[in-house]
Amino acid sequence: MNQEKIGKFIAKCRKDKKMTQSELAEKLGVTDKSIGNWENGRNMPDLSLFKPLCDVLGITINDLLSGEKISKDKYQERFEENIVNTIDYSTKKINKYSNLIGLLLVIFGLFISMSAIMIFPSESSWGSIYSIFGVIIFVIGISKLTKHIKLNIRLLLIIIVFLGSLGILFITDYINVKRNNVAPMFRISSTYIGIDNGDVLYYDTPFYDVIKCKSKFNIVKNKNYSHEDLFRYCTNNK
């Protein structure tokens, strides 16, 4: 589909009808700038405007897509060619918008995840909720950007990206607990136990556990700890 040729044809037909760009724009309910962009070949009219535009200019849709008046003997041949070109143009336009939306979702998802980790304190469960929500948006964006890939490969890629993103969050959380002496953000549950020589907080996470004795957060092996185990641990690690 030759946009430049079509644009010049639209301009010629408009001038043959002795219309200005403003007059044509008013009849179609668009802006003067839109008409100018069509005639300069920068973009094409929306598909919904093809028939109204052709009716105003006194041409057929086949003429419009060909960028010239079509003789009767070539009408069918050009008609079939223009259908293929229109489908191809529409597909490319849809893919362009889909890729743009996908890229925006990727950026937005990363922004939400990073913001959640930085803004919410580790003791708050909202940080983990928003960061995982951000990962989901990020993965949806990746899904849109990879629509051209075969389905089985695409599904495998999406699964890898999703698990990899979660892995990065869990590793970041682990490092944060170890280096900054804070509670784990991604935890299944937390238990408070009061004892004579100080409070004990126990955090159960998917891959490790954390026991807080007084002000110290201690990373320990992931298993079921009884109250006696927690008392004993804090007594031995004063």
C-alpha positions as CSV (number, residue, x, y, z in Angstrom):
1,M,0.0,0.0,0.0
2,N,1.7,3.2,-1.3
3,Q,0.7,5.9,1.3
4,E,2.4,8.7,-0.7
5,K,0.6,7.8,-3.9
6,I,-2.8,7.5,-2.0
7,G,-2.1,10.9,-0.3
8,K,-1.5,12.6,-3.6
9,F,-4.7,11.0,-5.1
10,I,-6.7,12.2,-2.1
11,A,-5.4,15.8,-2.6
12,K,-6.1,15.7,-6.4
13,C,-9.7,14.4,-5.8
14,R,-10.3,17.1,-3.2
15,K,-9.0,19.8,-5.5
16,D,-11.2,18.4,-8.4
17,K,-14.2,18.8,-6.0
18,K,-13.0,22.4,-5.3
19,M,-12.8,21.7,-1.6
20,T,-10.3,23.0,0.9
21,Q,-8.7,20.8,3.5
22,S,-10.9,22.5,6.1
23,E,-14.1,21.8,4.2
24,L,-13.1,18.1,3.7
25,A,-12.2,17.8,7.4
26,E,-15.5,19.3,8.4
27,K,-17.5,16.8,6.3
28,L,-15.6,13.8,7.8
29,G,-15.5,15.1,11.3
30,V,-11.7,15.2,11.5
31,T,-9.1,18.0,11.9
32,D,-7.3,19.9,9.1
33,K,-4.1,18.3,10.3
34,S,-5.4,14.8,9.7
35,I,-6.2,15.7,6.1
36,G,-2.8,17.2,5.7
37,N,-1.2,14.1,7.1
38,W,-3.1,11.9,4.7
39,E,-2.3,14.0,1.6
40,N,1.4,14.1,2.6
41,G,1.5,10.3,3.0
42,R,2.4,10.4,6.7
43,N,-0.4,8.1,7.6
44,M,-3.7,6.6,6.2
45,P,-7.3,7.4,7.1
46,D,-8.8,5.2,9.7
47,L,-10.6,2.2,8.1
48,S,-14.0,3.5,9.4
49,L,-13.4,6.7,7.2
50,F,-12.7,4.9,3.9
51,K,-16.4,4.9,2.8
52,P,-17.3,8.4,3.9
53,L,-14.1,9.8,2.3
54,C,-14.8,8.0,-0.9
55,D,-18.4,9.2,-1.0
56,V,-17.3,12.8,-0.5
57,L,-14.6,12.5,-3.2
58,G,-16.8,10.6,-5.6
59,I,-14.5,7.6,-5.9
60,T,-14.6,3.9,-4.9
61,I,-12.6,2.3,-2.1
62,N,-10.7,0.4,-4.8
63,D,-9.7,3.7,-6.4
64,L,-8.6,5.0,-3.0
65,L,-6.4,2.0,-2.1
66,S,-4.9,2.0,-5.6
67,G,-4.2,5.7,-5.5
68,E,-5.7,6.2,-8.9
69,K,-8.9,5.7,-10.9
70,I,-9.2,2.0,-11.9
71,S,-10.5,1.0,-15.3
72,K,-13.2,-1.6,-15.5
73,D,-11.0,-4.3,-17.1
74,K,-8.5,-4.0,-14.1
75,Y,-11.0,-3.5,-11.4
76,Q,-11.2,-7.2,-10.1
77,E,-7.5,-7.7,-10.3
78,R,-6.8,-4.5,-8.3
79,F,-9.7,-5.2,-5.9
80,E,-8.1,-8.6,-4.8
81,E,-4.7,-7.0,-4.5
82,N,-6.0,-4.1,-2.4
83,I,-7.8,-6.5,-0.1
84,V,-4.5,-8.3,0.6
85,N,-2.7,-5.0,1.1
86,T,-5.4,-3.7,3.5
87,I,-5.3,-6.8,5.6
88,D,-1.5,-6.5,5.7
89,Y,-1.7,-2.8,6.6
90,S,-4.2,-3.5,9.4
91,T,-2.2,-6.3,10.8
92,K,1.0,-4.2,10.9
93,K,-1.0,-1.4,12.6
94,I,-2.4,-3.7,15.2
95,N,1.0,-5.2,15.9
96,K,2.5,-1.7,16.2
97,Y,-0.1,-0.7,18.9
98,S,0.2,-4.1,20.6
99,N,4.0,-3.7,20.9
100,L,3.6,-0.1,22.2
101,I,1.1,-1.3,24.8
102,G,3.4,-4.2,25.7
103,L,6.4,-1.9,26.2
104,L,4.3,0.4,28.4
105,L,3.2,-2.5,30.5
106,V,6.8,-3.8,30.9
107,I,7.9,-0.3,32.1
108,F,4.9,0.2,34.3
109,G,5.3,-3.3,35.9
110,L,8.9,-2.7,36.7
111,F,8.1,0.7,38.1
112,I,5.4,-0.8,40.4
113,S,7.7,-3.6,41.7
114,M,10.6,-1.4,42.3
115,S,8.5,1.4,43.9
116,A,6.8,-1.2,46.2
117,I,10.2,-2.5,47.5
118,M,11.5,1.1,48.1
119,I,8.4,2.8,49.5
120,F,6.8,0.2,51.8
121,P,8.5,-0.9,55.0
122,S,9.5,-4.6,55.1
123,E,7.1,-5.2,58.0
124,S,4.1,-4.2,55.7
125,S,2.5,-6.9,53.6
126,W,1.5,-4.3,51.0
127,G,5.1,-4.2,49.6
128,S,5.0,-7.9,48.6
129,I,1.4,-7.5,47.2
130,Y,2.3,-4.6,45.0
131,S,5.6,-6.0,43.9
132,I,4.0,-9.2,42.8
133,F,1.2,-7.3,41.1
134,G,4.0,-5.4,39.2
135,V,5.6,-8.6,38.1
136,I,2.2,-9.8,36.7
137,I,1.9,-6.6,34.7
138,F,5.5,-7.0,33.5
139,V,4.8,-10.5,32.3
140,I,1.6,-9.4,30.5
141,G,3.7,-6.8,28.7
142,I,6.3,-9.5,27.7
143,S,3.4,-11.6,26.4
144,K,2.3,-8.8,24.1
145,L,5.8,-8.2,22.9
146,T,6.3,-11.8,22.0
147,K,3.0,-12.4,20.1
148,H,4.9,-13.2,16.9
149,I,6.7,-16.2,18.5
150,K,5.4,-19.7,18.3
151,L,2.9,-20.5,21.1
152,N,4.8,-23.3,22.8
153,I,8.0,-21.2,22.8
154,R,6.1,-18.1,23.9
155,L,4.5,-19.9,26.9
156,L,7.9,-21.3,27.9
157,L,9.4,-17.9,27.7
158,I,6.6,-16.3,29.8
159,I,6.9,-19.0,32.5
160,I,10.7,-18.5,32.6
161,V,10.3,-14.7,32.8
162,F,7.6,-15.0,35.6
163,L,9.6,-17.4,37.7
164,G,12.8,-15.4,37.1
165,S,11.2,-12.2,38.1
166,L,9.8,-13.8,41.3
167,G,13.3,-15.2,42.0
168,I,14.9,-11.8,41.7
169,L,12.3,-10.4,44.2
170,F,13.0,-13.2,46.7
171,I,16.8,-12.9,46.3
172,T,16.6,-9.1,46.8
173,D,14.5,-9.6,49.9
174,Y,17.0,-12.2,51.3
175,I,19.9,-9.8,50.7
176,N,17.9,-7.0,52.3
177,V,17.2,-9.1,55.5
178,K,20.9,-10.1,55.7
179,R,22.5,-6.7,55.1
180,N,20.0,-4.3,56.5
181,N,18.7,-6.3,59.5
182,V,15.0,-6.0,58.6
183,A,12.0,-8.3,58.4
184,P,11.5,-10.3,55.2
185,M,8.9,-8.7,52.9
186,F,7.9,-12.0,51.2
187,R,6.6,-14.1,54.0
188,I,3.9,-16.7,54.4
189,S,3.2,-15.9,58.1
190,S,4.7,-14.2,61.1
191,T,4.4,-15.2,64.8
192,Y,4.9,-13.1,67.9
193,I,6.0,-14.7,71.1
194,G,6.6,-12.7,74.3
195,I,9.3,-14.0,76.8
196,D,10.8,-12.7,79.9
197,N,14.2,-11.6,78.4
198,G,12.7,-10.0,75.3
199,D,10.2,-10.4,72.5
200,V,10.6,-13.1,69.7
201,L,9.3,-12.7,66.2
202,Y,9.2,-15.6,63.8
203,Y,8.8,-15.1,60.0
204,D,8.1,-18.1,57.8
205,T,9.1,-17.5,54.1
206,P,8.9,-19.9,51.2
207,F,12.7,-20.7,51.2
208,Y,14.1,-19.7,54.6
209,D,12.9,-18.6,58.0
210,V,13.8,-15.5,60.1
211,I,13.9,-15.3,63.8
212,K,14.1,-11.9,65.5
213,C,15.7,-12.0,68.9
214,K,15.4,-8.5,70.4
215,S,16.6,-6.3,67.6
216,K,18.5,-8.9,65.5
217,F,17.0,-10.6,62.5
218,N,18.5,-14.1,62.1
219,I,18.2,-16.1,58.9
220,V,17.7,-19.8,59.7
221,K,16.8,-23.0,57.9
222,N,13.3,-23.4,56.6
223,K,11.4,-25.8,58.8
224,N,8.7,-25.9,61.5
225,Y,9.9,-24.3,64.7
226,S,8.0,-24.9,68.0
227,H,7.9,-22.2,70.6
228,E,10.5,-24.1,72.6
229,D,12.8,-24.1,69.6
230,L,12.4,-20.3,69.3
231,F,13.0,-19.7,73.0
232,R,16.1,-21.9,72.9
233,Y,17.5,-20.2,69.8
234,C,17.1,-16.7,71.2
235,T,18.6,-17.8,74.5
236,N,21.7,-19.3,72.7
237,N,22.0,-16.2,70.4
238,K,21.8,-13.3,72.9
